[in-house]
Structures are given as structure tokens and as C-alpha cells.
Amino acid sequence: MSGSKKDKLIAFNKNNILEAARKLFAERGMNGTSVDDIAKTANYSKSTIYIYFKSKNDIYYHIVLEYMIILRDKIQKCIEDFETFEKCYYDICYALVDAERQYPMYFDCILGKISVSEDDFILLTVLKDIYDVGEDVNHLIELLLKKAQEQGVMKESINTLPTTFVLWSNICGLISIAANKEEYFNNRLQMSKDDFLQYGFAFIFNSIKKES
């Protein structure tokens, strides 16, 4: 078999396994799904699964990586389509909202603790790929903040690198809280989840923008 055909076969089999796992994780959760379940749903033997993935965690992190790449590309598109800092900021916020709505399980993982240990990178190479995509996102956000400073629409005193992480964690944290507290916001704040998110995004934006 030629290298090209072999690569296509590998990609085909891996995709089938990931599709089966994605379906089962959505139905049963990560803990409620076994490698045996994935093998049966994908119509492969368990030993075949282990040719392509080292463990259930390896499969899970490959799905996380797929969604992180989608998210990174959406953020990059927002920045490429830059009109104003404010519009770009809100476009990114709502790209993240869409990401949480489409794949909440993986969005929580993106926010959670993922190993950055070199030893773990060797054991599961996908963790290094996830780390690299995360760094791409950080770089994109920092570029946006620097552009805003250059255009005089963000405070010059702000240090863009730590602000990148503060901005990312605040926006994602807000989205995560809104997803879990919708009933509370309706009853206690008389606000819908969308109203709360709009208020929160504006609050964050106003904390970094330069006063007119």
C-alpha cells in the first residue's frame, strides 16, 4: 500500500472511532463510556482501537483538540475581519458563546486543567497539540489587544500579556456561569441568560477601553 493510501486509511479509521466516541460521550458522558463501547459502536475490535489511540482519554483529548482548532479558527476569522476593536471583541465573545452551546462538555474541558508537563506530552502527544492550539489563541488575543492600543482605543497602561489571560478567563468564566445559572438569573436578577452575558461582556469591555 502506498504512503498516501495508508495515510487515508489511518485518517478514515481514526475519524470513525472519534465519531463513535463523540456520539457515546454525548449520550452517556465520558465516565459512562468504555473503550469496549466505542469499539462496538465504531464496528472495530478493541485491539484495533488501540492501534490508533492509547486510551479513552487519548480519544477524548483528540475530540477536545478538534473543537479547540475550530474555536481558534473562528477567533482568527474575527480578527481577520477586523473593523473596530469593539466589534471584534464582541464577535469573539459570541463565537465562544456558540462554542459552549454546541459542545458544552468540551468547552468545560478547555476551561479546566489540562496537563502542560513535558512527560505527559510524551505519553499523550495530543496534549502537546492542545497546548500549541491554546498558545495560538493566546497569541491572537494579545495581537488584538496590541492593535487596540496602537489605535488608541485601549488603555496604554494595560500590560497585554497578562490581560490576555484575564480577558480569556473572564469571558469564558462568564459563559460557563451563565450556562449553569440561567434559572437563578431569571428569578433573582430578572435577566435572561443572554441579557446577563451582554451585560457581562460590556462590563469587561468597559474595564479595558480607553475613555473618550
Phi, psi and omega per residue, in radians:
M1 nan 2.307 -3.139
S2 -1.195 2.817 -3.137
G3 -1.024 -0.700 -3.122
S4 -1.129 -0.768 3.135
K5 -1.171 -0.657 3.126
K6 -1.132 -0.749 3.128
D7 -1.101 -0.696 3.125
K8 -1.147 -0.670 3.125
L9 -1.155 -0.752 3.111
I10 -1.054 -0.829 -3.133
A11 -1.085 -0.702 3.141
F12 -1.099 -0.835 -3.114
N13 -1.165 -0.734 3.121
K14 -1.100 -0.716 -3.140
N15 -1.119 -0.717 3.100
N16 -1.061 -0.735 3.137
I17 -1.153 -0.754 3.141
L18 -1.151 -0.669 3.106
E19 -1.104 -0.748 3.113
A20 -1.108 -0.765 -3.133
A21 -1.142 -0.737 -3.138
R22 -1.037 -0.751 3.127
K23 -1.116 -0.801 -3.108
L24 -1.203 -0.708 3.118
F25 -1.078 -0.662 3.131
A26 -1.175 -0.638 -3.093
E27 -1.432 -0.728 -2.964
R28 -2.022 -0.200 -3.040
G29 1.487 2.879 -3.131
M30 -1.096 -0.829 -3.065
N31 -1.224 -0.456 -3.114
G32 -1.534 0.095 -3.113
T33 -2.058 2.344 3.103
S34 -1.944 2.895 3.063
V35 -1.091 -0.622 3.070
D36 -1.039 -0.740 3.114
D37 -1.070 -0.769 -3.123
I38 -1.117 -0.755 3.141
A39 -1.065 -0.787 -3.122
K40 -1.114 -0.784 -3.118
T41 -1.174 -0.640 3.141
A42 -1.408 -0.168 -3.120
N43 1.147 0.720 3.040
Y44 -2.173 2.829 2.989
S45 -1.338 2.762 3.112
K46 -1.071 -0.652 3.141
S47 -1.128 -0.567 3.097
T48 -1.174 -0.678 3.096
I49 -0.978 -0.752 -3.074
Y50 -1.297 -0.177 3.003
I51 -1.211 -0.595 -3.018
Y52 -1.793 -0.461 -3.106
F53 -2.402 2.529 -3.084
K54 -1.393 -0.449 -3.048
S55 -2.910 3.055 3.050
K56 -1.099 -0.674 3.102
N57 -1.067 -0.685 3.113
D58 -1.053 -0.771 3.101
I59 -1.077 -0.824 -3.119
Y60 -1.026 -0.807 -3.103
Y61 -1.197 -0.481 3.047
H62 -1.158 -0.628 3.076
I63 -1.204 -0.747 3.067
V64 -0.978 -0.779 3.139
L65 -1.043 -0.758 3.128
E66 -0.993 -0.807 -3.106
Y67 -1.254 -0.557 3.074
M68 -1.156 -0.665 3.106
I69 -1.135 -0.752 3.083
I70 -1.015 -0.785 -3.133
L71 -1.132 -0.793 3.106
R72 -1.012 -0.760 -3.111
D73 -1.154 -0.609 3.084
K74 -1.148 -0.745 3.126
I75 -1.123 -0.733 3.108
Q76 -1.068 -0.701 3.130
K77 -1.130 -0.694 3.105
C78 -1.036 -0.725 -3.107
I79 -1.289 -0.652 3.097
E80 -1.115 -0.557 -3.135
D81 -1.576 0.332 -3.033
F82 -0.903 2.200 2.998
E83 -2.012 -0.983 3.024
T84 -2.362 2.768 3.121
F85 -1.050 -0.746 -3.103
E86 -1.088 -0.815 -3.140
K87 -1.109 -0.754 -3.138
C88 -1.095 -0.740 3.108
Y89 -1.010 -0.862 -3.105
Y90 -1.216 -0.588 3.074
D91 -1.060 -0.718 3.117
I92 -1.178 -0.760 3.115
C93 -0.962 -0.824 -3.056
Y94 -1.396 -0.341 2.959
A95 -1.158 -0.653 3.086
L96 -1.224 -0.659 3.066
V97 -1.043 -0.795 3.127
D98 -1.084 -0.677 -3.138
A99 -1.095 -0.742 3.139
E100 -1.153 -0.660 -3.128
R101 -1.218 -0.626 -3.076
Q102 -1.385 -0.661 -3.116
Y103 -2.513 1.253 -3.069
P104 -1.034 -0.659 -3.126
M105 -1.063 -0.711 -3.082
Y106 -1.429 -0.500 3.061
F107 -1.089 -0.755 3.104
D108 -1.075 -0.641 3.121
C109 -1.176 -0.675 3.102
I110 -1.043 -0.653 3.131
L111 -1.365 -0.439 -3.046
G112 -1.383 -3.001 -3.096
K113 -1.433 2.116 3.033
I114 -2.139 2.282 -3.033
S115 -1.003 2.456 3.023
V116 -2.065 0.325 -3.133
S117 -1.318 2.345 3.105
E118 -1.067 -0.626 3.117
D119 -1.109 -0.723 3.120
D120 -1.201 -0.560 3.083
F121 -1.083 -0.614 3.122
I122 -1.243 -0.721 -3.125
L123 -1.206 -0.754 3.115
L124 -2.261 1.701 -3.053
T125 -1.093 -0.402 3.140
V126 -1.098 -0.487 3.112
L127 -1.117 -0.648 3.084
K128 -1.170 -0.673 3.106
D129 -1.110 -0.733 3.097
I130 -1.083 -0.773 3.119
Y131 -1.026 -0.792 -3.103
D132 -1.123 -0.712 3.111
V133 -1.158 -0.686 3.068
G134 -1.046 -0.708 3.095
E135 -1.162 -0.615 3.053
D136 -1.038 -0.772 3.135
V137 -1.091 -0.809 3.129
N138 -1.016 -0.738 -3.137
H139 -1.107 -0.734 3.136
L140 -1.102 -0.766 3.137
I141 -1.131 -0.720 3.132
E142 -1.140 -0.687 3.088
L143 -1.045 -0.707 3.119
L144 -1.104 -0.758 -3.140
L145 -1.134 -0.705 3.119
K146 -1.140 -0.673 3.103
K147 -1.108 -0.698 3.122
A148 -1.123 -0.673 3.089
Q149 -1.145 -0.755 -3.121
E150 -1.083 -0.581 -3.134
Q151 -1.509 -0.023 3.077
G152 1.326 0.383 -3.133
V153 -1.873 -0.019 3.053
M154 -2.241 2.579 -3.095
K155 -0.959 2.284 -3.121
E156 -1.179 -0.433 -3.068
S157 -1.313 -0.208 -3.083
I158 -1.296 2.302 3.055
N159 -1.485 1.981 -2.952
T160 -1.154 -0.574 -3.062
L161 -1.191 -0.969 3.087
P162 -1.137 -0.548 3.121
T163 -1.114 -0.550 3.067
T164 -0.977 -0.820 -3.104
F165 -1.281 -0.638 3.094
V166 -1.123 -0.787 -3.128
L167 -1.094 -0.844 -3.127
W168 -1.046 -0.845 -3.090
S169 -1.175 -0.640 3.127
N170 -1.180 -0.787 -3.126
I171 -1.140 -0.855 -3.109
C172 -1.163 -0.671 3.111
G173 -1.117 -0.696 3.105
L174 -1.080 -0.765 3.141
I175 -1.130 -0.727 -3.137
S176 -1.129 -0.754 3.110
I177 -1.123 -0.762 -3.128
A178 -1.067 -0.625 -3.133
A179 -1.178 -0.485 -3.061
N180 -1.793 -0.154 -3.024
K181 -2.153 0.397 -3.037
E182 -1.024 -0.783 -3.129
E183 -1.123 -0.684 3.123
Y184 -1.082 -0.786 -3.131
F185 -1.097 -0.669 3.119
N186 -1.093 -0.759 -3.047
N187 -1.423 -0.762 -3.008
R188 -1.557 -0.679 -3.061
L189 -1.826 -0.139 -3.028
Q190 0.921 0.738 3.122
M191 -2.257 2.475 2.992
S192 -1.321 2.919 3.087
K193 -1.035 -0.739 -3.131
D194 -1.139 -0.681 3.100
D195 -1.105 -0.739 3.130
F196 -1.096 -0.756 3.135
L197 -1.117 -0.753 3.129
Q198 -1.062 -0.751 3.113
Y199 -1.098 -0.803 -3.110
G200 -1.132 -0.754 3.129
F201 -1.094 -0.703 3.122
A202 -1.153 -0.680 3.126
F203 -1.073 -0.790 3.124
I204 -1.120 -0.789 -3.117
F205 -1.065 -0.777 -3.114
N206 -1.165 -0.348 3.135
S207 -1.336 -0.320 -3.093
I208 -2.015 -0.287 -3.083
K209 -1.318 2.669 3.115
K210 -1.400 2.366 3.111
E211 -1.166 2.488 3.141
S212 -1.167 nan nan
